[in-house]
Amino acid sequence: MSSTHTQEPNYIREAFLLPWNLLALAAAGLWTFFNPEWFELTWTLVAGLELLYLGLLPRSRRFQRWVRSRQGHRQKPASETEMLLSLDRARQGRFVAMRGLLDAIEARYGQYSSPSRALLEGHERRLQQLLQAYLRLLLADQQYATYLATHSEAEIRRALAELEQDVQDDPPRIQRLKARRIEVLRKRLERYQQVREQAEAVRAQLETIEDVFRFIHEQALTMKDPEALGLELDNLLQEVEETEQAVQEMEALFEPLARLSVASEETEVTLRPRRSRSRST
């Protein structure tokens, strides 16, 4: 669900450049420097172990996930303009409306005397943070909506029911293939339900932020109880951070979900010739 495409990392290079691997090679070099009589044996052993290491670790899915996660943290975050341009018109309009409310709130705060300014500046910083989170959640909301519109829960359930119904009548090899596809479809169904639930949470969070901005805009006209308002903003920011964390966790599920879809399609292609023969007989 990322808004930008990232190139597949070079897992062999990442494994080789791990600090403890480089430290081990340096230690071997230091050992042979002081013990030259062991040079040939030491480096023969080190080369064999290094080849084994570079042949196994880069293939580990856990290591690959760790590399992709670290690479993601190194990427430059998308700017506000880039995120805004990636939204459809309706969501762009929602963000512009919230930006307009924030501008009106800040203009109203600017009219108050200096004793209240320090407290109000804290409010403004929180509102800026909320607006940025609101934009990120709009992007997540759009991505979820696209996923749910292009995937059918009913279709997954139908295919799953058909496979579970006739798998017992097939030869062992076909049973194994269908069992694999059944497992894939069950995982896809689980992911679909998780996405739908998270999409509802994101929509609710967006509506809450909108309500709070409107409320604060109304409060700014009378400037009642600014301290209580600051506490309410802190609580909302905490809720938004939790929602964004859930969004990030959901994004991590989409790559294995894509692999599952490919596996399901490959199994379906394998089963088609047999289905065709069955129809012809």
SULPECOR-V385779 format. One record per helix or strand. SS is the DSSP state (~ for helix, > for strand). FROM is the first residue (numbers start at 1). LEN is the number of residues. Records with the same first field share a line. If there is no record, write none. Layout:
# SULPECOR-V385779
SS: FROM-LEN  FROM-LEN
This chain:
# SULPECOR-V385779
~: 11-6  19-16  36-24  61-14  80-6  89-21  114-37  153-17  172-51  226-55
